[in-house]
């Protein structure tokens, strides 16, 4: 007779609870950081019993990886929408995206920055799960920037001194670094310097 695993006891996860927990965690971890955000705070914010968390996530580390995915998917949707807009030239699209982000951070008071950058600084050294998920999502963002730069190089509006993949990686890395400095200085000066170098020199 074939072995059959026993049915899992306890309440079945409610539809939507997983997403509610992830969104609660996203808000808390973006505001307070990964280490400072406890499971209790997440379930209280989500309005669900603590046991519900472990019905959906094996650990806080696994939960953090899904928070990264949720944040990235939301950001990718915006990035894709702007960078694939056929109504504007490719380089103008890329600049418009960063202008929009700079305006948003200015309105928010130069806080929080990029959740993926924050996770990179806080948890990547200590968690292979977090590190691998960040690598995947950063690659997705960089790929969209690369495609836009390649299009700009093809139409002659962007310099061809360096290949698009190298430029896209540099732009992504420089932006993340500028966001960290923005939070330290509570100023958009690092973001404006980023724009000046990238669009006034590197891609010009």
Biotite code that builds the C-alpha atoms (Angstrom):
import biotite.structure as struc

atoms = struc.array([
    struc.Atom([0.000, 0.000, 0.000], chain_id="A", res_id=1, res_name="UNK", atom_name="CA", element="C"),
    struc.Atom([1.430, 3.358, -1.034], chain_id="A", res_id=2, res_name="UNK", atom_name="CA", element="C"),
    struc.Atom([2.284, 5.827, 1.700], chain_id="A", res_id=3, res_name="UNK", atom_name="CA", element="C"),
    struc.Atom([0.103, 8.898, 1.829], chain_id="A", res_id=4, res_name="UNK", atom_name="CA", element="C"),
    struc.Atom([1.164, 11.905, 3.873], chain_id="A", res_id=5, res_name="UNK", atom_name="CA", element="C"),
    struc.Atom([-1.323, 12.898, 6.544], chain_id="A", res_id=6, res_name="UNK", atom_name="CA", element="C"),
    struc.Atom([-3.469, 15.902, 5.842], chain_id="A", res_id=7, res_name="UNK", atom_name="CA", element="C"),
    struc.Atom([-2.158, 19.129, 7.287], chain_id="A", res_id=8, res_name="UNK", atom_name="CA", element="C"),
    struc.Atom([-4.021, 20.034, 10.429], chain_id="A", res_id=9, res_name="UNK", atom_name="CA", element="C"),
    struc.Atom([-5.132, 23.454, 11.418], chain_id="A", res_id=10, res_name="UNK", atom_name="CA", element="C"),
    struc.Atom([-7.090, 26.152, 9.625], chain_id="A", res_id=11, res_name="UNK", atom_name="CA", element="C"),
    struc.Atom([-6.725, 26.426, 5.891], chain_id="A", res_id=12, res_name="UNK", atom_name="CA", element="C"),
    struc.Atom([-5.135, 29.658, 4.636], chain_id="A", res_id=13, res_name="UNK", atom_name="CA", element="C"),
    struc.Atom([-7.742, 32.193, 3.569], chain_id="A", res_id=14, res_name="UNK", atom_name="CA", element="C"),
    struc.Atom([-7.560, 33.385, -0.032], chain_id="A", res_id=15, res_name="UNK", atom_name="CA", element="C"),
    struc.Atom([-5.874, 36.775, -0.141], chain_id="A", res_id=16, res_name="UNK", atom_name="CA", element="C"),
    struc.Atom([-4.161, 36.455, 3.228], chain_id="A", res_id=17, res_name="UNK", atom_name="CA", element="C"),
    struc.Atom([-0.775, 35.807, 1.644], chain_id="A", res_id=18, res_name="UNK", atom_name="CA", element="C"),
    struc.Atom([-0.983, 38.960, -0.432], chain_id="A", res_id=19, res_name="UNK", atom_name="CA", element="C"),
    struc.Atom([-2.229, 40.980, 2.532], chain_id="A", res_id=20, res_name="UNK", atom_name="CA", element="C"),
    struc.Atom([0.751, 39.840, 4.599], chain_id="A", res_id=21, res_name="UNK", atom_name="CA", element="C"),
    struc.Atom([3.207, 40.649, 1.815], chain_id="A", res_id=22, res_name="UNK", atom_name="CA", element="C"),
    struc.Atom([1.807, 44.149, 1.356], chain_id="A", res_id=23, res_name="UNK", atom_name="CA", element="C"),
    struc.Atom([1.920, 44.745, 5.109], chain_id="A", res_id=24, res_name="UNK", atom_name="CA", element="C"),
    struc.Atom([5.511, 43.547, 5.209], chain_id="A", res_id=25, res_name="UNK", atom_name="CA", element="C"),
    struc.Atom([6.441, 45.678, 2.234], chain_id="A", res_id=26, res_name="UNK", atom_name="CA", element="C"),
    struc.Atom([5.220, 48.834, 3.917], chain_id="A", res_id=27, res_name="UNK", atom_name="CA", element="C"),
    struc.Atom([6.840, 48.035, 7.240], chain_id="A", res_id=28, res_name="UNK", atom_name="CA", element="C"),
    struc.Atom([10.164, 46.861, 5.847], chain_id="A", res_id=29, res_name="UNK", atom_name="CA", element="C"),
    struc.Atom([10.416, 49.841, 3.527], chain_id="A", res_id=30, res_name="UNK", atom_name="CA", element="C"),
    struc.Atom([9.829, 52.198, 6.447], chain_id="A", res_id=31, res_name="UNK", atom_name="CA", element="C"),
    struc.Atom([11.628, 50.403, 9.284], chain_id="A", res_id=32, res_name="UNK", atom_name="CA", element="C"),
    struc.Atom([14.038, 47.980, 7.629], chain_id="A", res_id=33, res_name="UNK", atom_name="CA", element="C"),
    struc.Atom([14.174, 44.196, 7.407], chain_id="A", res_id=34, res_name="UNK", atom_name="CA", element="C"),
    struc.Atom([15.787, 43.459, 10.772], chain_id="A", res_id=35, res_name="UNK", atom_name="CA", element="C"),
    struc.Atom([13.606, 45.904, 12.703], chain_id="A", res_id=36, res_name="UNK", atom_name="CA", element="C"),
    struc.Atom([10.364, 44.491, 11.307], chain_id="A", res_id=37, res_name="UNK", atom_name="CA", element="C"),
    struc.Atom([9.073, 41.597, 13.398], chain_id="A", res_id=38, res_name="UNK", atom_name="CA", element="C"),
    struc.Atom([6.506, 39.000, 12.403], chain_id="A", res_id=39, res_name="UNK", atom_name="CA", element="C"),
    struc.Atom([4.171, 40.261, 15.137], chain_id="A", res_id=40, res_name="UNK", atom_name="CA", element="C"),
    struc.Atom([4.130, 43.741, 13.624], chain_id="A", res_id=41, res_name="UNK", atom_name="CA", element="C"),
    struc.Atom([3.422, 42.275, 10.190], chain_id="A", res_id=42, res_name="UNK", atom_name="CA", element="C"),
    struc.Atom([0.425, 40.205, 11.316], chain_id="A", res_id=43, res_name="UNK", atom_name="CA", element="C"),
    struc.Atom([-0.967, 43.066, 13.392], chain_id="A", res_id=44, res_name="UNK", atom_name="CA", element="C"),
    struc.Atom([-0.724, 45.420, 10.410], chain_id="A", res_id=45, res_name="UNK", atom_name="CA", element="C"),
    struc.Atom([-2.290, 42.790, 8.156], chain_id="A", res_id=46, res_name="UNK", atom_name="CA", element="C"),
    struc.Atom([-5.027, 42.092, 10.721], chain_id="A", res_id=47, res_name="UNK", atom_name="CA", element="C"),
    struc.Atom([-4.527, 38.326, 10.761], chain_id="A", res_id=48, res_name="UNK", atom_name="CA", element="C"),
    struc.Atom([-3.598, 35.783, 13.480], chain_id="A", res_id=49, res_name="UNK", atom_name="CA", element="C"),
    struc.Atom([0.103, 35.095, 13.890], chain_id="A", res_id=50, res_name="UNK", atom_name="CA", element="C"),
    struc.Atom([-0.422, 31.442, 12.978], chain_id="A", res_id=51, res_name="UNK", atom_name="CA", element="C"),
    struc.Atom([-1.589, 32.547, 9.549], chain_id="A", res_id=52, res_name="UNK", atom_name="CA", element="C"),
    struc.Atom([1.908, 33.790, 8.779], chain_id="A", res_id=53, res_name="UNK", atom_name="CA", element="C"),
    struc.Atom([3.405, 30.322, 9.101], chain_id="A", res_id=54, res_name="UNK", atom_name="CA", element="C"),
    struc.Atom([0.642, 28.815, 7.000], chain_id="A", res_id=55, res_name="UNK", atom_name="CA", element="C"),
    struc.Atom([2.080, 30.813, 4.108], chain_id="A", res_id=56, res_name="UNK", atom_name="CA", element="C"),
    struc.Atom([5.791, 31.360, 4.825], chain_id="A", res_id=57, res_name="UNK", atom_name="CA", element="C"),
    struc.Atom([8.402, 28.961, 6.143], chain_id="A", res_id=58, res_name="UNK", atom_name="CA", element="C"),
    struc.Atom([10.469, 31.757, 7.685], chain_id="A", res_id=59, res_name="UNK", atom_name="CA", element="C"),
    struc.Atom([10.985, 35.497, 7.849], chain_id="A", res_id=60, res_name="UNK", atom_name="CA", element="C"),
    struc.Atom([13.741, 35.061, 5.272], chain_id="A", res_id=61, res_name="UNK", atom_name="CA", element="C"),
    struc.Atom([11.331, 33.447, 2.788], chain_id="A", res_id=62, res_name="UNK", atom_name="CA", element="C"),
    struc.Atom([8.832, 36.196, 3.545], chain_id="A", res_id=63, res_name="UNK", atom_name="CA", element="C"),
    struc.Atom([11.460, 38.857, 2.874], chain_id="A", res_id=64, res_name="UNK", atom_name="CA", element="C"),
    struc.Atom([12.163, 37.323, -0.526], chain_id="A", res_id=65, res_name="UNK", atom_name="CA", element="C"),
    struc.Atom([8.496, 37.627, -1.460], chain_id="A", res_id=66, res_name="UNK", atom_name="CA", element="C"),
    struc.Atom([8.400, 41.209, -0.241], chain_id="A", res_id=67, res_name="UNK", atom_name="CA", element="C"),
    struc.Atom([11.289, 41.935, -2.592], chain_id="A", res_id=68, res_name="UNK", atom_name="CA", element="C"),
    struc.Atom([9.379, 40.334, -5.456], chain_id="A", res_id=69, res_name="UNK", atom_name="CA", element="C"),
    struc.Atom([6.254, 42.379, -4.731], chain_id="A", res_id=70, res_name="UNK", atom_name="CA", element="C"),
    struc.Atom([8.201, 45.630, -4.573], chain_id="A", res_id=71, res_name="UNK", atom_name="CA", element="C"),
    struc.Atom([10.125, 44.808, -7.725], chain_id="A", res_id=72, res_name="UNK", atom_name="CA", element="C"),
    struc.Atom([7.051, 43.822, -9.717], chain_id="A", res_id=73, res_name="UNK", atom_name="CA", element="C"),
    struc.Atom([5.370, 47.106, -8.830], chain_id="A", res_id=74, res_name="UNK", atom_name="CA", element="C"),
    struc.Atom([8.466, 49.072, -9.820], chain_id="A", res_id=75, res_name="UNK", atom_name="CA", element="C"),
    struc.Atom([8.951, 47.085, -13.013], chain_id="A", res_id=76, res_name="UNK", atom_name="CA", element="C"),
    struc.Atom([5.416, 47.876, -14.110], chain_id="A", res_id=77, res_name="UNK", atom_name="CA", element="C"),
    struc.Atom([6.131, 51.599, -13.839], chain_id="A", res_id=78, res_name="UNK", atom_name="CA", element="C"),
    struc.Atom([9.548, 51.294, -15.433], chain_id="A", res_id=79, res_name="UNK", atom_name="CA", element="C"),
    struc.Atom([8.167, 49.251, -18.315], chain_id="A", res_id=80, res_name="UNK", atom_name="CA", element="C"),
    struc.Atom([5.315, 51.688, -18.841], chain_id="A", res_id=81, res_name="UNK", atom_name="CA", element="C"),
    struc.Atom([7.687, 54.655, -19.147], chain_id="A", res_id=82, res_name="UNK", atom_name="CA", element="C"),
    struc.Atom([10.584, 53.041, -21.014], chain_id="A", res_id=83, res_name="UNK", atom_name="CA", element="C"),
    struc.Atom([8.478, 51.400, -23.708], chain_id="A", res_id=84, res_name="UNK", atom_name="CA", element="C"),
    struc.Atom([6.348, 54.466, -24.496], chain_id="A", res_id=85, res_name="UNK", atom_name="CA", element="C"),
    struc.Atom([6.552, 54.852, -28.293], chain_id="A", res_id=86, res_name="UNK", atom_name="CA", element="C"),
    struc.Atom([5.374, 58.471, -28.122], chain_id="A", res_id=87, res_name="UNK", atom_name="CA", element="C"),
    struc.Atom([8.794, 59.647, -26.848], chain_id="A", res_id=88, res_name="UNK", atom_name="CA", element="C"),
    struc.Atom([12.382, 59.053, -27.977], chain_id="A", res_id=89, res_name="UNK", atom_name="CA", element="C"),
    struc.Atom([14.153, 56.384, -25.892], chain_id="A", res_id=90, res_name="UNK", atom_name="CA", element="C"),
    struc.Atom([16.616, 58.678, -24.127], chain_id="A", res_id=91, res_name="UNK", atom_name="CA", element="C"),
    struc.Atom([13.792, 61.087, -23.238], chain_id="A", res_id=92, res_name="UNK", atom_name="CA", element="C"),
    struc.Atom([11.870, 58.158, -21.733], chain_id="A", res_id=93, res_name="UNK", atom_name="CA", element="C"),
    struc.Atom([14.785, 57.182, -19.523], chain_id="A", res_id=94, res_name="UNK", atom_name="CA", element="C"),
    struc.Atom([15.324, 60.749, -18.341], chain_id="A", res_id=95, res_name="UNK", atom_name="CA", element="C"),
    struc.Atom([11.604, 61.176, -17.699], chain_id="A", res_id=96, res_name="UNK", atom_name="CA", element="C"),
    struc.Atom([11.610, 58.073, -15.510], chain_id="A", res_id=97, res_name="UNK", atom_name="CA", element="C"),
    struc.Atom([14.381, 59.421, -13.286], chain_id="A", res_id=98, res_name="UNK", atom_name="CA", element="C"),
    struc.Atom([12.773, 62.879, -13.201], chain_id="A", res_id=99, res_name="UNK", atom_name="CA", element="C"),
    struc.Atom([9.582, 61.253, -11.928], chain_id="A", res_id=100, res_name="UNK", atom_name="CA", element="C"),
    struc.Atom([11.457, 59.319, -9.250], chain_id="A", res_id=101, res_name="UNK", atom_name="CA", element="C"),
    struc.Atom([13.379, 62.394, -8.114], chain_id="A", res_id=102, res_name="UNK", atom_name="CA", element="C"),
    struc.Atom([10.146, 64.350, -7.791], chain_id="A", res_id=103, res_name="UNK", atom_name="CA", element="C"),
    struc.Atom([8.578, 61.497, -5.791], chain_id="A", res_id=104, res_name="UNK", atom_name="CA", element="C"),
    struc.Atom([11.492, 61.283, -3.360], chain_id="A", res_id=105, res_name="UNK", atom_name="CA", element="C"),
    struc.Atom([11.483, 65.061, -2.950], chain_id="A", res_id=106, res_name="UNK", atom_name="CA", element="C"),
    struc.Atom([7.783, 64.987, -2.082], chain_id="A", res_id=107, res_name="UNK", atom_name="CA", element="C"),
    struc.Atom([8.373, 62.143, 0.405], chain_id="A", res_id=108, res_name="UNK", atom_name="CA", element="C"),
    struc.Atom([11.109, 64.090, 2.206], chain_id="A", res_id=109, res_name="UNK", atom_name="CA", element="C"),
    struc.Atom([14.091, 62.106, 0.882], chain_id="A", res_id=110, res_name="UNK", atom_name="CA", element="C"),
    struc.Atom([13.334, 59.025, 2.972], chain_id="A", res_id=111, res_name="UNK", atom_name="CA", element="C"),
    struc.Atom([13.137, 55.246, 2.453], chain_id="A", res_id=112, res_name="UNK", atom_name="CA", element="C"),
    struc.Atom([14.903, 55.109, -0.917], chain_id="A", res_id=113, res_name="UNK", atom_name="CA", element="C"),
    struc.Atom([14.728, 51.847, -2.869], chain_id="A", res_id=114, res_name="UNK", atom_name="CA", element="C"),
    struc.Atom([13.618, 48.828, -0.850], chain_id="A", res_id=115, res_name="UNK", atom_name="CA", element="C"),
    struc.Atom([15.886, 46.538, -2.890], chain_id="A", res_id=116, res_name="UNK", atom_name="CA", element="C"),
    struc.Atom([18.861, 48.799, -2.221], chain_id="A", res_id=117, res_name="UNK", atom_name="CA", element="C"),
    struc.Atom([17.983, 48.831, 1.471], chain_id="A", res_id=118, res_name="UNK", atom_name="CA", element="C"),
    struc.Atom([17.800, 45.024, 1.560], chain_id="A", res_id=119, res_name="UNK", atom_name="CA", element="C"),
    struc.Atom([21.151, 44.875, -0.253], chain_id="A", res_id=120, res_name="UNK", atom_name="CA", element="C"),
    struc.Atom([22.822, 46.980, 2.416], chain_id="A", res_id=121, res_name="UNK", atom_name="CA", element="C"),
    struc.Atom([21.138, 45.270, 5.342], chain_id="A", res_id=122, res_name="UNK", atom_name="CA", element="C"),
    struc.Atom([20.631, 41.591, 4.561], chain_id="A", res_id=123, res_name="UNK", atom_name="CA", element="C"),
    struc.Atom([22.508, 40.484, 1.445], chain_id="A", res_id=124, res_name="UNK", atom_name="CA", element="C"),
    struc.Atom([25.662, 39.562, 3.360], chain_id="A", res_id=125, res_name="UNK", atom_name="CA", element="C"),
    struc.Atom([23.742, 37.300, 5.723], chain_id="A", res_id=126, res_name="UNK", atom_name="CA", element="C"),
    struc.Atom([21.148, 35.557, 3.554], chain_id="A", res_id=127, res_name="UNK", atom_name="CA", element="C"),
    struc.Atom([21.727, 33.652, 0.331], chain_id="A", res_id=128, res_name="UNK", atom_name="CA", element="C"),
    struc.Atom([17.958, 33.561, -0.237], chain_id="A", res_id=129, res_name="UNK", atom_name="CA", element="C"),
    struc.Atom([17.674, 37.353, -0.044], chain_id="A", res_id=130, res_name="UNK", atom_name="CA", element="C"),
    struc.Atom([20.858, 37.856, -2.052], chain_id="A", res_id=131, res_name="UNK", atom_name="CA", element="C"),
    struc.Atom([19.737, 35.590, -4.878], chain_id="A", res_id=132, res_name="UNK", atom_name="CA", element="C"),
    struc.Atom([16.305, 37.196, -5.076], chain_id="A", res_id=133, res_name="UNK", atom_name="CA", element="C"),
    struc.Atom([17.842, 40.662, -5.205], chain_id="A", res_id=134, res_name="UNK", atom_name="CA", element="C"),
    struc.Atom([20.176, 39.587, -8.014], chain_id="A", res_id=135, res_name="UNK", atom_name="CA", element="C"),
    struc.Atom([17.241, 38.323, -10.083], chain_id="A", res_id=136, res_name="UNK", atom_name="CA", element="C"),
    struc.Atom([15.185, 41.459, -9.594], chain_id="A", res_id=137, res_name="UNK", atom_name="CA", element="C"),
    struc.Atom([18.042, 43.894, -10.161], chain_id="A", res_id=138, res_name="UNK", atom_name="CA", element="C"),
    struc.Atom([18.788, 42.039, -13.405], chain_id="A", res_id=139, res_name="UNK", atom_name="CA", element="C"),
    struc.Atom([15.175, 42.521, -14.510], chain_id="A", res_id=140, res_name="UNK", atom_name="CA", element="C"),
    struc.Atom([15.311, 46.273, -13.858], chain_id="A", res_id=141, res_name="UNK", atom_name="CA", element="C"),
    struc.Atom([18.691, 46.580, -15.538], chain_id="A", res_id=142, res_name="UNK", atom_name="CA", element="C"),
    struc.Atom([17.449, 44.669, -18.563], chain_id="A", res_id=143, res_name="UNK", atom_name="CA", element="C"),
    struc.Atom([14.723, 47.241, -19.217], chain_id="A", res_id=144, res_name="UNK", atom_name="CA", element="C"),
    struc.Atom([17.218, 50.093, -18.904], chain_id="A", res_id=145, res_name="UNK", atom_name="CA", element="C"),
    struc.Atom([19.605, 48.260, -21.228], chain_id="A", res_id=146, res_name="UNK", atom_name="CA", element="C"),
    struc.Atom([16.933, 47.856, -23.903], chain_id="A", res_id=147, res_name="UNK", atom_name="CA", element="C"),
    struc.Atom([16.120, 51.561, -23.735], chain_id="A", res_id=148, res_name="UNK", atom_name="CA", element="C"),
    struc.Atom([19.779, 52.594, -23.973], chain_id="A", res_id=149, res_name="UNK", atom_name="CA", element="C"),
    struc.Atom([20.338, 50.200, -26.875], chain_id="A", res_id=150, res_name="UNK", atom_name="CA", element="C"),
    struc.Atom([17.409, 51.780, -28.684], chain_id="A", res_id=151, res_name="UNK", atom_name="CA", element="C"),
    struc.Atom([18.851, 55.243, -28.057], chain_id="A", res_id=152, res_name="UNK", atom_name="CA", element="C"),
    struc.Atom([22.236, 54.139, -29.363], chain_id="A", res_id=153, res_name="UNK", atom_name="CA", element="C"),
    struc.Atom([20.588, 52.705, -32.463], chain_id="A", res_id=154, res_name="UNK", atom_name="CA", element="C"),
    struc.Atom([18.843, 55.983, -33.295], chain_id="A", res_id=155, res_name="UNK", atom_name="CA", element="C"),
    struc.Atom([22.000, 58.006, -32.599], chain_id="A", res_id=156, res_name="UNK", atom_name="CA", element="C"),
    struc.Atom([20.713, 59.904, -29.558], chain_id="A", res_id=157, res_name="UNK", atom_name="CA", element="C"),
    struc.Atom([22.993, 58.114, -27.076], chain_id="A", res_id=158, res_name="UNK", atom_name="CA", element="C"),
    struc.Atom([26.756, 57.743, -27.212], chain_id="A", res_id=159, res_name="UNK", atom_name="CA", element="C"),
    struc.Atom([28.230, 54.398, -28.225], chain_id="A", res_id=160, res_name="UNK", atom_name="CA", element="C"),
    struc.Atom([31.501, 54.640, -26.305], chain_id="A", res_id=161, res_name="UNK", atom_name="CA", element="C"),
    struc.Atom([30.363, 51.758, -24.116], chain_id="A", res_id=162, res_name="UNK", atom_name="CA", element="C"),
    struc.Atom([27.997, 48.851, -24.842], chain_id="A", res_id=163, res_name="UNK", atom_name="CA", element="C"),
    struc.Atom([24.418, 49.109, -23.614], chain_id="A", res_id=164, res_name="UNK", atom_name="CA", element="C"),
    struc.Atom([24.720, 46.273, -21.026], chain_id="A", res_id=165, res_name="UNK", atom_name="CA", element="C"),
    struc.Atom([27.697, 47.965, -19.363], chain_id="A", res_id=166, res_name="UNK", atom_name="CA", element="C"),
    struc.Atom([25.996, 51.354, -19.376], chain_id="A", res_id=167, res_name="UNK", atom_name="CA", element="C"),
    struc.Atom([22.759, 49.959, -17.971], chain_id="A", res_id=168, res_name="UNK", atom_name="CA", element="C"),
    struc.Atom([24.572, 48.247, -15.109], chain_id="A", res_id=169, res_name="UNK", atom_name="CA", element="C"),
    struc.Atom([26.453, 51.427, -14.304], chain_id="A", res_id=170, res_name="UNK", atom_name="CA", element="C"),
    struc.Atom([23.277, 53.524, -14.389], chain_id="A", res_id=171, res_name="UNK", atom_name="CA", element="C"),
    struc.Atom([21.482, 51.100, -12.062], chain_id="A", res_id=172, res_name="UNK", atom_name="CA", element="C"),
    struc.Atom([24.407, 50.902, -9.636], chain_id="A", res_id=173, res_name="UNK", atom_name="CA", element="C"),
    struc.Atom([24.914, 54.665, -9.618], chain_id="A", res_id=174, res_name="UNK", atom_name="CA", element="C"),
    struc.Atom([21.244, 55.324, -8.992], chain_id="A", res_id=175, res_name="UNK", atom_name="CA", element="C"),
    struc.Atom([21.168, 52.955, -6.023], chain_id="A", res_id=176, res_name="UNK", atom_name="CA", element="C"),
    struc.Atom([24.253, 54.621, -4.572], chain_id="A", res_id=177, res_name="UNK", atom_name="CA", element="C"),
    struc.Atom([22.743, 58.068, -5.091], chain_id="A", res_id=178, res_name="UNK", atom_name="CA", element="C"),
    struc.Atom([19.610, 56.975, -3.227], chain_id="A", res_id=179, res_name="UNK", atom_name="CA", element="C"),
    struc.Atom([21.685, 55.937, -0.216], chain_id="A", res_id=180, res_name="UNK", atom_name="CA", element="C"),
    struc.Atom([23.425, 59.325, -0.194], chain_id="A", res_id=181, res_name="UNK", atom_name="CA", element="C"),
    struc.Atom([20.046, 61.050, -0.573], chain_id="A", res_id=182, res_name="UNK", atom_name="CA", element="C"),
    struc.Atom([18.853, 59.423, 2.642], chain_id="A", res_id=183, res_name="UNK", atom_name="CA", element="C"),
    struc.Atom([22.007, 60.464, 4.502], chain_id="A", res_id=184, res_name="UNK", atom_name="CA", element="C"),
    struc.Atom([21.958, 64.059, 3.288], chain_id="A", res_id=185, res_name="UNK", atom_name="CA", element="C"),
    struc.Atom([18.153, 64.425, 3.216], chain_id="A", res_id=186, res_name="UNK", atom_name="CA", element="C"),
    struc.Atom([18.583, 66.163, -0.104], chain_id="A", res_id=187, res_name="UNK", atom_name="CA", element="C"),
    struc.Atom([18.031, 65.416, -3.773], chain_id="A", res_id=188, res_name="UNK", atom_name="CA", element="C"),
    struc.Atom([21.499, 66.792, -4.606], chain_id="A", res_id=189, res_name="UNK", atom_name="CA", element="C"),
    struc.Atom([22.973, 63.270, -5.105], chain_id="A", res_id=190, res_name="UNK", atom_name="CA", element="C"),
    struc.Atom([20.097, 62.405, -7.452], chain_id="A", res_id=191, res_name="UNK", atom_name="CA", element="C"),
    struc.Atom([20.556, 65.580, -9.472], chain_id="A", res_id=192, res_name="UNK", atom_name="CA", element="C"),
    struc.Atom([24.302, 64.897, -9.683], chain_id="A", res_id=193, res_name="UNK", atom_name="CA", element="C"),
    struc.Atom([23.511, 61.409, -10.947], chain_id="A", res_id=194, res_name="UNK", atom_name="CA", element="C"),
    struc.Atom([21.320, 62.883, -13.674], chain_id="A", res_id=195, res_name="UNK", atom_name="CA", element="C"),
    struc.Atom([23.903, 65.464, -14.674], chain_id="A", res_id=196, res_name="UNK", atom_name="CA", element="C"),
    struc.Atom([26.644, 62.864, -15.110], chain_id="A", res_id=197, res_name="UNK", atom_name="CA", element="C"),
    struc.Atom([24.505, 60.245, -16.822], chain_id="A", res_id=198, res_name="UNK", atom_name="CA", element="C"),
    struc.Atom([22.525, 62.436, -19.196], chain_id="A", res_id=199, res_name="UNK", atom_name="CA", element="C"),
    struc.Atom([24.962, 65.325, -19.504], chain_id="A", res_id=200, res_name="UNK", atom_name="CA", element="C"),
    struc.Atom([28.051, 63.234, -20.048], chain_id="A", res_id=201, res_name="UNK", atom_name="CA", element="C"),
    struc.Atom([27.894, 59.452, -20.081], chain_id="A", res_id=202, res_name="UNK", atom_name="CA", element="C"),
    struc.Atom([25.013, 59.026, -22.515], chain_id="A", res_id=203, res_name="UNK", atom_name="CA", element="C"),
    struc.Atom([25.325, 62.354, -24.338], chain_id="A", res_id=204, res_name="UNK", atom_name="CA", element="C"),
])
